[in-house]
């Protein structure tokens, strides 16, 4: 009986300690919010496209130095690595992405972006944080601030990185290739979050296992023999061949994969011809191909190649005119959340924020190159989670009316930034303090 009393007392003490820690954490975040919101509005008004985040990187590198981090700039292009060593213990990596999108903002915000620039392709474009990476960076600063001020409460190494070019699927790859794991402490744990346009503001969504997909861009160059539209028998029509390929591609997912193995093969563009009465000599198909496992990815790519060439052979084309399949370099590998670690962090977030604010959500077919940090060394315990950004009034209205909400990358996407930043900062702070607890 005495043992039972002792255990009960211990559990009550642990519970009260956790509650106190959560309250203390929330209080610290609340105090930092005015400064973080000022930063957020500044970042929102001054977005930069992938690989040219020069001013953004310089600005945040300066902030990290002021917080006591050892900072290295120009890692993998415009990437920033900030290291804070604080005694013996594990190494935790926290990543935020910096790049914006070539989108004209239509949110109506008082601090809306008016930035225009020239893209890599040489086109004039407006620039907007339509994927709200500005909330990611603001929370990154929030976590850096709180953790640097609470050094007495943890022991280990904190590696905080600002990554370029997530939207082009190459930023993580470039930073790793530039020696991220050789020039700086290699992490035992890696954490990141992404704001969500489908969760209520302040709600955390998590997914053990695969959470984001492999994303491939595939081109199919369909060759043919051009000629007059009145004499089709004298041609080999690439539009007809292309249409056959498009139809046959639909069987890859529906008839060649296990129905429980998610995959997507979408033909997003079919380009050919210039005039009503001319049969072109080529067509170009642009595909997005998505999967989770590497095995399924390879099966899809092999299937696309087989179908394209097979249809060309069936049409009677010689070898030199068979369709050519090219997998583009902008490949984003699937992101995998280590299940045990993910569930542990979800339990921590639930204890701090309440079960109504932490929910398990299905994996998505979107791409996120955060997965590369884990794939570079699968011993790393890795997790990326969602933080809902849909303002509560708009969420409620959508539930009642069934109307759609602006998605990520929409010119109308305006998250409740204060709730996103506060929730993400608190969650990151709690996670690191838990991992690196003395």
SEFIRO-331906 format. One record per residue (C-alpha): residue in one letter; x, y, z. Coordinates in steps of 0.5 Angstrom, whole numbers, always signed. Layout:
<sites>
<site r="a" x="X" y="Y" z="Z"/>
...
</sites>
This chain:
<sites>
<site r="x" x="+0" y="+0" z="+0"/>
<site r="x" x="+6" y="+5" z="+2"/>
<site r="x" x="+9" y="+3" z="-5"/>
<site r="x" x="+2" y="+5" z="-9"/>
<site r="x" x="+2" y="+12" z="-5"/>
<site r="x" x="+9" y="+13" z="-7"/>
<site r="x" x="+8" y="+12" z="-14"/>
<site r="x" x="+1" y="+16" z="-14"/>
<site r="x" x="+5" y="+22" z="-11"/>
<site r="x" x="+11" y="+21" z="-16"/>
<site r="x" x="+6" y="+22" z="-22"/>
<site r="x" x="+2" y="+28" z="-19"/>
<site r="x" x="+9" y="+31" z="-18"/>
<site r="x" x="+11" y="+29" z="-25"/>
<site r="x" x="+4" y="+32" z="-28"/>
<site r="x" x="+5" y="+38" z="-24"/>
<site r="x" x="+12" y="+39" z="-26"/>
<site r="x" x="+10" y="+38" z="-33"/>
<site r="x" x="+4" y="+43" z="-33"/>
<site r="x" x="+8" y="+48" z="-30"/>
<site r="x" x="+14" y="+47" z="-35"/>
<site r="x" x="+8" y="+48" z="-41"/>
<site r="x" x="+5" y="+54" z="-37"/>
<site r="x" x="+12" y="+57" z="-37"/>
<site r="x" x="+14" y="+55" z="-44"/>
<site r="x" x="+7" y="+59" z="-46"/>
<site r="x" x="+9" y="+65" z="-42"/>
<site r="x" x="+16" y="+66" z="-46"/>
<site r="x" x="+13" y="+65" z="-53"/>
<site r="x" x="+7" y="+70" z="-51"/>
<site r="x" x="+13" y="+75" z="-49"/>
<site r="x" x="+17" y="+74" z="-55"/>
<site r="x" x="+11" y="+75" z="-60"/>
<site r="x" x="+11" y="+82" z="-61"/>
<site r="x" x="+18" y="+82" z="-64"/>
<site r="x" x="+16" y="+75" z="-68"/>
<site r="x" x="+10" y="+79" z="-71"/>
<site r="x" x="+14" y="+85" z="-73"/>
<site r="x" x="+19" y="+80" z="-76"/>
<site r="x" x="+14" y="+76" z="-80"/>
<site r="x" x="+11" y="+82" z="-83"/>
<site r="x" x="+18" y="+85" z="-85"/>
<site r="x" x="+19" y="+78" z="-88"/>
<site r="x" x="+12" y="+78" z="-92"/>
<site r="x" x="+13" y="+84" z="-95"/>
<site r="x" x="+20" y="+82" z="-97"/>
<site r="x" x="+20" y="+75" z="-101"/>
<site r="x" x="+25" y="+73" z="-105"/>
<site r="x" x="+25" y="+67" z="-110"/>
<site r="x" x="+29" y="+60" z="-109"/>
<site r="x" x="+36" y="+61" z="-109"/>
<site r="x" x="+36" y="+68" z="-109"/>
<site r="x" x="+34" y="+69" z="-102"/>
<site r="x" x="+41" y="+74" z="-100"/>
<site r="x" x="+37" y="+79" z="-96"/>
<site r="x" x="+33" y="+74" z="-92"/>
<site r="x" x="+39" y="+70" z="-91"/>
<site r="x" x="+43" y="+76" z="-89"/>
<site r="x" x="+38" y="+79" z="-84"/>
<site r="x" x="+37" y="+72" z="-80"/>
<site r="x" x="+44" y="+70" z="-80"/>
<site r="x" x="+45" y="+77" z="-76"/>
<site r="x" x="+40" y="+75" z="-71"/>
<site r="x" x="+42" y="+69" z="-70"/>
<site r="x" x="+49" y="+72" z="-69"/>
<site r="x" x="+46" y="+76" z="-64"/>
<site r="x" x="+43" y="+71" z="-60"/>
<site r="x" x="+50" y="+67" z="-59"/>
<site r="x" x="+50" y="+62" z="-65"/>
<site r="x" x="+56" y="+61" z="-69"/>
<site r="x" x="+54" y="+63" z="-76"/>
<site r="x" x="+56" y="+60" z="-83"/>
<site r="x" x="+53" y="+63" z="-89"/>
<site r="x" x="+53" y="+61" z="-96"/>
<site r="x" x="+52" y="+54" z="-95"/>
<site r="x" x="+49" y="+50" z="-101"/>
<site r="x" x="+48" y="+57" z="-104"/>
<site r="x" x="+44" y="+62" z="-100"/>
<site r="x" x="+44" y="+57" z="-94"/>
<site r="x" x="+45" y="+59" z="-87"/>
<site r="x" x="+48" y="+54" z="-81"/>
<site r="x" x="+47" y="+57" z="-74"/>
<site r="x" x="+51" y="+52" z="-68"/>
<site r="x" x="+50" y="+53" z="-61"/>
<site r="x" x="+54" y="+48" z="-57"/>
<site r="x" x="+52" y="+48" z="-50"/>
<site r="x" x="+56" y="+42" z="-47"/>
<site r="x" x="+55" y="+34" z="-48"/>
<site r="x" x="+49" y="+31" z="-50"/>
<site r="x" x="+46" y="+30" z="-57"/>
<site r="x" x="+45" y="+34" z="-63"/>
<site r="x" x="+39" y="+37" z="-65"/>
<site r="x" x="+38" y="+40" z="-72"/>
<site r="x" x="+32" y="+45" z="-73"/>
<site r="x" x="+30" y="+47" z="-81"/>
<site r="x" x="+26" y="+53" z="-84"/>
<site r="x" x="+26" y="+54" z="-91"/>
<site r="x" x="+27" y="+61" z="-94"/>
<site r="x" x="+24" y="+62" z="-101"/>
<site r="x" x="+18" y="+65" z="-104"/>
<site r="x" x="+14" y="+64" z="-110"/>
<site r="x" x="+13" y="+67" z="-117"/>
<site r="x" x="+5" y="+69" z="-115"/>
<site r="x" x="+2" y="+76" z="-115"/>
<site r="x" x="-1" y="+77" z="-108"/>
<site r="x" x="-9" y="+78" z="-107"/>
<site r="x" x="-10" y="+77" z="-99"/>
<site r="x" x="-11" y="+84" z="-98"/>
<site r="x" x="-7" y="+85" z="-92"/>
<site r="x" x="-4" y="+91" z="-90"/>
<site r="x" x="+3" y="+89" z="-91"/>
<site r="x" x="+2" y="+85" z="-97"/>
<site r="x" x="+8" y="+84" z="-102"/>
<site r="x" x="+9" y="+88" z="-108"/>
<site r="x" x="+16" y="+85" z="-110"/>
<site r="x" x="+17" y="+84" z="-117"/>
<site r="x" x="+23" y="+80" z="-120"/>
<site r="x" x="+26" y="+77" z="-126"/>
<site r="x" x="+25" y="+69" z="-125"/>
<site r="x" x="+31" y="+64" z="-127"/>
<site r="x" x="+27" y="+63" z="-134"/>
<site r="x" x="+28" y="+70" z="-135"/>
<site r="x" x="+20" y="+72" z="-134"/>
<site r="x" x="+18" y="+78" z="-130"/>
<site r="x" x="+14" y="+76" z="-124"/>
<site r="x" x="+11" y="+78" z="-117"/>
<site r="x" x="+13" y="+75" z="-111"/>
<site r="x" x="+9" y="+72" z="-105"/>
<site r="x" x="+10" y="+68" z="-99"/>
<site r="x" x="+4" y="+64" z="-102"/>
<site r="x" x="+7" y="+58" z="-98"/>
<site r="x" x="+8" y="+62" z="-92"/>
<site r="x" x="+15" y="+60" z="-91"/>
<site r="x" x="+15" y="+67" z="-87"/>
<site r="x" x="+12" y="+64" z="-81"/>
<site r="x" x="+17" y="+58" z="-81"/>
<site r="x" x="+23" y="+63" z="-81"/>
<site r="x" x="+19" y="+67" z="-76"/>
<site r="x" x="+18" y="+61" z="-71"/>
<site r="x" x="+26" y="+59" z="-73"/>
<site r="x" x="+28" y="+65" z="-70"/>
<site r="x" x="+23" y="+64" z="-64"/>
<site r="x" x="+26" y="+58" z="-62"/>
<site r="x" x="+33" y="+60" z="-63"/>
<site r="x" x="+31" y="+66" z="-58"/>
<site r="x" x="+28" y="+62" z="-53"/>
<site r="x" x="+33" y="+56" z="-53"/>
<site r="x" x="+39" y="+61" z="-53"/>
<site r="x" x="+36" y="+64" z="-47"/>
<site r="x" x="+34" y="+57" z="-43"/>
<site r="x" x="+41" y="+54" z="-44"/>
<site r="x" x="+41" y="+53" z="-37"/>
<site r="x" x="+36" y="+48" z="-38"/>
<site r="x" x="+39" y="+43" z="-43"/>
<site r="x" x="+45" y="+40" z="-45"/>
<site r="x" x="+48" y="+38" z="-52"/>
<site r="x" x="+48" y="+42" z="-59"/>
<site r="x" x="+43" y="+46" z="-63"/>
<site r="x" x="+44" y="+46" z="-71"/>
<site r="x" x="+39" y="+51" z="-74"/>
<site r="x" x="+39" y="+52" z="-81"/>
<site r="x" x="+36" y="+56" z="-86"/>
<site r="x" x="+35" y="+53" z="-93"/>
<site r="x" x="+34" y="+56" z="-100"/>
<site r="x" x="+30" y="+53" z="-106"/>
<site r="x" x="+25" y="+48" z="-102"/>
<site r="x" x="+20" y="+50" z="-108"/>
<site r="x" x="+25" y="+48" z="-113"/>
<site r="x" x="+27" y="+41" z="-109"/>
<site r="x" x="+34" y="+42" z="-109"/>
<site r="x" x="+36" y="+46" z="-103"/>
<site r="x" x="+37" y="+41" z="-98"/>
<site r="x" x="+41" y="+37" z="-103"/>
<site r="x" x="+45" y="+43" z="-104"/>
<site r="x" x="+47" y="+44" z="-97"/>
<site r="x" x="+48" y="+37" z="-96"/>
<site r="x" x="+53" y="+37" z="-102"/>
<site r="x" x="+56" y="+43" z="-99"/>
<site r="x" x="+58" y="+39" z="-93"/>
<site r="x" x="+53" y="+40" z="-88"/>
<site r="x" x="+54" y="+34" z="-84"/>
<site r="x" x="+62" y="+34" z="-85"/>
<site r="x" x="+63" y="+42" z="-84"/>
<site r="x" x="+58" y="+42" z="-78"/>
<site r="x" x="+56" y="+37" z="-72"/>
<site r="x" x="+52" y="+31" z="-75"/>
<site r="x" x="+45" y="+31" z="-72"/>
<site r="x" x="+42" y="+25" z="-68"/>
<site r="x" x="+35" y="+29" z="-69"/>
<site r="x" x="+32" y="+33" z="-74"/>
<site r="x" x="+26" y="+37" z="-74"/>
<site r="x" x="+22" y="+42" z="-78"/>
<site r="x" x="+14" y="+44" z="-79"/>
<site r="x" x="+10" y="+46" z="-85"/>
<site r="x" x="+4" y="+51" z="-84"/>
<site r="x" x="-2" y="+48" z="-86"/>
<site r="x" x="-8" y="+51" z="-90"/>
<site r="x" x="-13" y="+45" z="-88"/>
<site r="x" x="-12" y="+45" z="-81"/>
<site r="x" x="-15" y="+50" z="-76"/>
<site r="x" x="-10" y="+55" z="-74"/>
<site r="x" x="-6" y="+53" z="-68"/>
<site r="x" x="-7" y="+45" z="-69"/>
<site r="x" x="-1" y="+41" z="-70"/>
<site r="x" x="-2" y="+35" z="-75"/>
<site r="x" x="+3" y="+29" z="-75"/>
<site r="x" x="+4" y="+23" z="-79"/>
<site r="x" x="+8" y="+17" z="-77"/>
<site r="x" x="+12" y="+14" z="-83"/>
<site r="x" x="+11" y="+17" z="-90"/>
<site r="x" x="+8" y="+24" z="-89"/>
<site r="x" x="+10" y="+27" z="-96"/>
<site r="x" x="+11" y="+24" z="-103"/>
<site r="x" x="+17" y="+22" z="-108"/>
<site r="x" x="+16" y="+28" z="-113"/>
<site r="x" x="+18" y="+27" z="-120"/>
<site r="x" x="+17" y="+31" z="-126"/>
<site r="x" x="+18" y="+27" z="-133"/>
<site r="x" x="+18" y="+29" z="-140"/>
<site r="x" x="+16" y="+25" z="-146"/>
<site r="x" x="+18" y="+27" z="-153"/>
<site r="x" x="+13" y="+24" z="-158"/>
<site r="x" x="+16" y="+24" z="-165"/>
<site r="x" x="+13" y="+23" z="-171"/>
<site r="x" x="+13" y="+25" z="-178"/>
<site r="x" x="+9" y="+31" z="-180"/>
<site r="x" x="+5" y="+33" z="-186"/>
<site r="x" x="-1" y="+36" z="-189"/>
<site r="x" x="-8" y="+35" z="-185"/>
<site r="x" x="-11" y="+33" z="-191"/>
<site r="x" x="-6" y="+27" z="-192"/>
<site r="x" x="-6" y="+23" z="-185"/>
<site r="x" x="-4" y="+17" z="-189"/>
<site r="x" x="+3" y="+20" z="-191"/>
<site r="x" x="+5" y="+22" z="-184"/>
<site r="x" x="+6" y="+19" z="-177"/>
<site r="x" x="+1" y="+23" z="-172"/>
<site r="x" x="+5" y="+25" z="-166"/>
<site r="x" x="-2" y="+27" z="-163"/>
<site r="x" x="-5" y="+21" z="-164"/>
<site r="x" x="+1" y="+17" z="-161"/>
<site r="x" x="+1" y="+22" z="-155"/>
<site r="x" x="-6" y="+21" z="-154"/>
<site r="x" x="-5" y="+13" z="-154"/>
<site r="x" x="+0" y="+14" z="-149"/>
<site r="x" x="-4" y="+19" z="-144"/>
<site r="x" x="-9" y="+13" z="-144"/>
<site r="x" x="-5" y="+8" z="-143"/>
<site r="x" x="-1" y="+11" z="-137"/>
<site r="x" x="-8" y="+11" z="-133"/>
<site r="x" x="-7" y="+3" z="-132"/>
<site r="x" x="+0" y="+4" z="-129"/>
<site r="x" x="-4" y="+6" z="-122"/>
<site r="x" x="-10" y="+2" z="-123"/>
<site r="x" x="-8" y="-4" z="-126"/>
<site r="x" x="+0" y="-5" z="-124"/>
<site r="x" x="+0" y="-3" z="-117"/>
<site r="x" x="-3" y="-6" z="-111"/>
<site r="x" x="-9" y="-2" z="-109"/>
<site r="x" x="-6" y="+0" z="-102"/>
<site r="x" x="+0" y="+3" z="-105"/>
<site r="x" x="-2" y="+10" z="-106"/>
<site r="x" x="+1" y="+13" z="-113"/>
<site r="x" x="-1" y="+19" z="-118"/>
<site r="x" x="+1" y="+19" z="-125"/>
<site r="x" x="-2" y="+26" z="-128"/>
<site r="x" x="-1" y="+29" z="-135"/>
<site r="x" x="-1" y="+36" z="-133"/>
<site r="x" x="+1" y="+39" z="-140"/>
<site r="x" x="+0" y="+36" z="-148"/>
<site r="x" x="+4" y="+41" z="-153"/>
<site r="x" x="+4" y="+40" z="-160"/>
<site r="x" x="+2" y="+43" z="-167"/>
<site r="x" x="+1" y="+50" z="-169"/>
<site r="x" x="-5" y="+50" z="-174"/>
<site r="x" x="-11" y="+47" z="-176"/>
<site r="x" x="-9" y="+43" z="-182"/>
<site r="x" x="-2" y="+41" z="-180"/>
<site r="x" x="+0" y="+35" z="-177"/>
<site r="x" x="+6" y="+36" z="-173"/>
<site r="x" x="+12" y="+32" z="-173"/>
<site r="x" x="+13" y="+32" z="-165"/>
<site r="x" x="+9" y="+33" z="-158"/>
<site r="x" x="+11" y="+34" z="-151"/>
<site r="x" x="+8" y="+31" z="-145"/>
<site r="x" x="+9" y="+34" z="-138"/>
<site r="x" x="+8" y="+29" z="-132"/>
<site r="x" x="+8" y="+29" z="-125"/>
<site r="x" x="+9" y="+23" z="-122"/>
<site r="x" x="+8" y="+21" z="-114"/>
<site r="x" x="+9" y="+15" z="-110"/>
<site r="x" x="+12" y="+14" z="-103"/>
<site r="x" x="+17" y="+8" z="-103"/>
<site r="x" x="+23" y="+8" z="-108"/>
<site r="x" x="+21" y="+1" z="-110"/>
<site r="x" x="+14" y="+4" z="-113"/>
<site r="x" x="+18" y="+10" z="-116"/>
<site r="x" x="+22" y="+6" z="-120"/>
<site r="x" x="+16" y="+2" z="-122"/>
<site r="x" x="+12" y="+8" z="-124"/>
<site r="x" x="+18" y="+11" z="-128"/>
<site r="x" x="+20" y="+4" z="-132"/>
<site r="x" x="+13" y="+3" z="-133"/>
<site r="x" x="+12" y="+10" z="-136"/>
<site r="x" x="+18" y="+9" z="-141"/>
<site r="x" x="+15" y="+2" z="-143"/>
<site r="x" x="+9" y="+5" z="-145"/>
<site r="x" x="+11" y="+10" z="-149"/>
<site r="x" x="+16" y="+6" z="-153"/>
<site r="x" x="+11" y="+1" z="-153"/>
<site r="x" x="+6" y="+5" z="-156"/>
<site r="x" x="+11" y="+8" z="-161"/>
<site r="x" x="+13" y="+1" z="-163"/>
<site r="x" x="+5" y="-1" z="-164"/>
<site r="x" x="+4" y="+5" z="-169"/>
<site r="x" x="+10" y="+3" z="-173"/>
<site r="x" x="+15" y="+8" z="-171"/>
<site r="x" x="+23" y="+6" z="-173"/>
<site r="x" x="+27" y="+6" z="-167"/>
<site r="x" x="+30" y="+13" z="-168"/>
<site r="x" x="+23" y="+16" z="-168"/>
<site r="x" x="+21" y="+12" z="-161"/>
<site r="x" x="+19" y="+17" z="-156"/>
<site r="x" x="+24" y="+19" z="-151"/>
<site r="x" x="+23" y="+19" z="-143"/>
<site r="x" x="+27" y="+24" z="-139"/>
<site r="x" x="+26" y="+25" z="-131"/>
<site r="x" x="+28" y="+32" z="-129"/>
<site r="x" x="+33" y="+33" z="-124"/>
<site r="x" x="+28" y="+37" z="-120"/>
<site r="x" x="+26" y="+31" z="-116"/>
<site r="x" x="+24" y="+31" z="-109"/>
<site r="x" x="+25" y="+24" z="-105"/>
<site r="x" x="+19" y="+22" z="-100"/>
<site r="x" x="+19" y="+25" z="-93"/>
<site r="x" x="+19" y="+19" z="-87"/>
<site r="x" x="+18" y="+21" z="-80"/>
<site r="x" x="+21" y="+16" z="-76"/>
<site r="x" x="+15" y="+13" z="-72"/>
<site r="x" x="+17" y="+12" z="-65"/>
<site r="x" x="+20" y="+19" z="-65"/>
<site r="x" x="+14" y="+22" z="-68"/>
<site r="x" x="+9" y="+19" z="-63"/>
<site r="x" x="+14" y="+21" z="-57"/>
<site r="x" x="+14" y="+28" z="-60"/>
<site r="x" x="+6" y="+28" z="-61"/>
<site r="x" x="+5" y="+25" z="-54"/>
<site r="x" x="+10" y="+31" z="-51"/>
<site r="x" x="+6" y="+36" z="-56"/>
<site r="x" x="-1" y="+33" z="-53"/>
<site r="x" x="+1" y="+34" z="-46"/>
<site r="x" x="+3" y="+41" z="-47"/>
<site r="x" x="-3" y="+44" z="-52"/>
<site r="x" x="-8" y="+39" z="-50"/>
<site r="x" x="-11" y="+33" z="-54"/>
<site r="x" x="-16" y="+37" z="-58"/>
<site r="x" x="-10" y="+41" z="-61"/>
<site r="x" x="-6" y="+35" z="-63"/>
<site r="x" x="-8" y="+30" z="-68"/>
<site r="x" x="-6" y="+25" z="-73"/>
<site r="x" x="-7" y="+26" z="-80"/>
<site r="x" x="-6" y="+22" z="-87"/>
<site r="x" x="+0" y="+23" z="-91"/>
<site r="x" x="+0" y="+27" z="-97"/>
<site r="x" x="+2" y="+27" z="-104"/>
<site r="x" x="+6" y="+34" z="-104"/>
<site r="x" x="+13" y="+34" z="-104"/>
<site r="x" x="+18" y="+37" z="-99"/>
<site r="x" x="+25" y="+36" z="-99"/>
<site r="x" x="+26" y="+36" z="-91"/>
<site r="x" x="+26" y="+28" z="-93"/>
<site r="x" x="+33" y="+29" z="-95"/>
<site r="x" x="+36" y="+30" z="-88"/>
<site r="x" x="+34" y="+23" z="-86"/>
<site r="x" x="+36" y="+20" z="-92"/>
<site r="x" x="+43" y="+22" z="-92"/>
<site r="x" x="+44" y="+18" z="-85"/>
<site r="x" x="+38" y="+14" z="-83"/>
<site r="x" x="+40" y="+13" z="-76"/>
<site r="x" x="+38" y="+20" z="-75"/>
<site r="x" x="+31" y="+21" z="-72"/>
<site r="x" x="+27" y="+25" z="-76"/>
<site r="x" x="+20" y="+29" z="-76"/>
<site r="x" x="+16" y="+34" z="-80"/>
<site r="x" x="+9" y="+36" z="-77"/>
<site r="x" x="+4" y="+41" z="-79"/>
<site r="x" x="+1" y="+47" z="-76"/>
<site r="x" x="-5" y="+49" z="-78"/>
<site r="x" x="-6" y="+56" z="-80"/>
<site r="x" x="-14" y="+57" z="-82"/>
<site r="x" x="-17" y="+63" z="-78"/>
<site r="x" x="-22" y="+60" z="-74"/>
<site r="x" x="-28" y="+64" z="-77"/>
<site r="x" x="-26" y="+62" z="-84"/>
<site r="x" x="-25" y="+55" z="-81"/>
<site r="x" x="-32" y="+55" z="-78"/>
<site r="x" x="-35" y="+58" z="-84"/>
<site r="x" x="-32" y="+53" z="-89"/>
<site r="x" x="-35" y="+47" z="-84"/>
<site r="x" x="-42" y="+51" z="-85"/>
<site r="x" x="-42" y="+52" z="-92"/>
<site r="x" x="-38" y="+47" z="-95"/>
<site r="x" x="-34" y="+53" z="-99"/>
<site r="x" x="-27" y="+51" z="-100"/>
<site r="x" x="-21" y="+55" z="-97"/>
<site r="x" x="-15" y="+58" z="-100"/>
<site r="x" x="-9" y="+53" z="-101"/>
<site r="x" x="-2" y="+53" z="-100"/>
<site r="x" x="+1" y="+57" z="-106"/>
<site r="x" x="-6" y="+61" z="-107"/>
<site r="x" x="-5" y="+68" z="-108"/>
<site r="x" x="-11" y="+69" z="-103"/>
<site r="x" x="-7" y="+64" z="-97"/>
<site r="x" x="-7" y="+69" z="-91"/>
<site r="x" x="-5" y="+64" z="-85"/>
<site r="x" x="-7" y="+66" z="-78"/>
<site r="x" x="+1" y="+68" z="-77"/>
<site r="x" x="+0" y="+69" z="-70"/>
<site r="x" x="-3" y="+63" z="-68"/>
<site r="x" x="+2" y="+59" z="-73"/>
<site r="x" x="+8" y="+62" z="-70"/>
<site r="x" x="+6" y="+62" z="-63"/>
<site r="x" x="+4" y="+54" z="-64"/>
<site r="x" x="+11" y="+52" z="-68"/>
<site r="x" x="+15" y="+56" z="-63"/>
<site r="x" x="+12" y="+53" z="-57"/>
<site r="x" x="+13" y="+46" z="-60"/>
<site r="x" x="+20" y="+47" z="-62"/>
<site r="x" x="+22" y="+49" z="-56"/>
<site r="x" x="+19" y="+44" z="-52"/>
<site r="x" x="+21" y="+38" z="-57"/>
<site r="x" x="+29" y="+41" z="-56"/>
<site r="x" x="+28" y="+42" z="-48"/>
<site r="x" x="+25" y="+35" z="-48"/>
<site r="x" x="+31" y="+31" z="-52"/>
<site r="x" x="+37" y="+35" z="-49"/>
<site r="x" x="+34" y="+35" z="-42"/>
<site r="x" x="+40" y="+35" z="-37"/>
</sites>
